[in-house]
Amino acid sequence: MLIILKIFILAVVAAMAGYFLTDMYDEFKNPEPTIIGHGSVVAKSDYSDKLAVRAKRQVVRGKATYWQVETPGGAWLDCAGDCAETYRREVLDFWETQSEGGTGRAGN
């Protein structure tokens, strides 16, 4: 019974390693993501009257599909769920977010 358990664990570990190595190979082979969608996002500061309208895009890299929002310098940030919230936290309210311990929420 112990041998079967060891073989099972080894098989699971090998499958996980294969999955992650495939993703790493895809990113190495195709470093630029493929754009499959686009739009815009409106972000408003929680601390001031700052408002920003920014471009967003949906990309595929390897097996992952996700959204990104463009910064004023032209770099693209991966959206952590909501692109407006990501842009607000990482750009508009960056310093306030840092002083709150990274929560990104007013009053926390």
C-alpha positions, 0 to 999 in steps of 0.5 A: 500500500505504501508503494502505491501511495509513493507512486501516486504522489510521484505521478502528481508531482510529475504532472504538476511539474509538466504543467508549470514547465509547459507554461514557462516554455510558452512564455519563453517561446512567445514573450509578447502576449496576443491581444484578443480584446480591448476597451477603456476603463474609468478610474477615480481616486478615493482621496482626491478629484483625480479621474483617469480614462485609460485603455485596457486590453485582453491578452493571451500568453500561454494558457493564461487569458487576462486583462491589462490597463495602460499606464501614462508611460505606456507600460501595461499593468496586469489587472487584479480583477477590476482594471479600474481598481488596479489603476486607482491603487497602482497609479492614482492613489499609489502613495496613499495605498502604500501608507495604508499598508497596501490595502488600497482602501480609504479608511482601512 
